[in-house]
Amino acid sequence: MTARAAAKPQPKTDRGERTRRKILSAASAEIGRRGFSVTSISDITAAAGVGQGTFYIYFESKEDVLRELVLQLGRDLRHHLSGAIARTKNRLEAEREGLRAFIEFVRGNPGLYRIIEESQFVDDAIYRRHYMDFAATYRSALEVAEQRGEIRKGNAEVRAWALMGMAVLLGQRYGIWDVATPLDDVIGPAVDLIGRGIQP
């Protein structure tokens, strides 16, 4: 991994922010569809409908765009999940609605996995940050649920990573590889496993 260049300042006008977001959206579509190494800056600017010079007003490099995409996707996903579980009554219900919302998000953003996974080969720190940020939020929610007596006592850090691992692979299986299976057929068995484990 090469040393990261200083980030460009945020746009000062609404028009500038719209242009920046247009470039990010195009980069997300192109990298998500074709992969990071194959996608060029000219591919991104052509899809965004801007010149290459405009690209460099907002981003230092293609690597810089990928870093921002990982952060933006993480923010968008956390916002989506927060809204989905906002009215749930307990932790198990939050797990059910959160898992459903995650797989729905993946189905609506099929390039998510490619962007996140390829980022580890471009900037391992941003890849780790993506998951560490999620784990910190998840751990805190589990600790609160434990304090409320909604779940039994246990290691919230390990539980957070285990539950994230389940969601990531279910998202890949039923959010990308198989979008025909009804989500109820996936969520029910998964939440039963979360709530009751595999003990007889």
Secondary structure, 3 states (H helix, E strand, C coil): CCCCCCCCCCCCCHHHHHHHHHHHHHHHHHHHHHCCCCCCHHHHHHHHCCCHHHHHHHCCCHHHHHHHHHHHHHHHHHHHHHHHHCCCCCHHHHHHHHHHHHHHHHHHCCCHHHHHHHHHHHCHHHHHHHHHHHHHHHHHHHHHHHHCCCCCCCCHHHHHHHHHHHHHHHHHHHHHHCCCCCHHHHHHHHHHHHHHCCCC
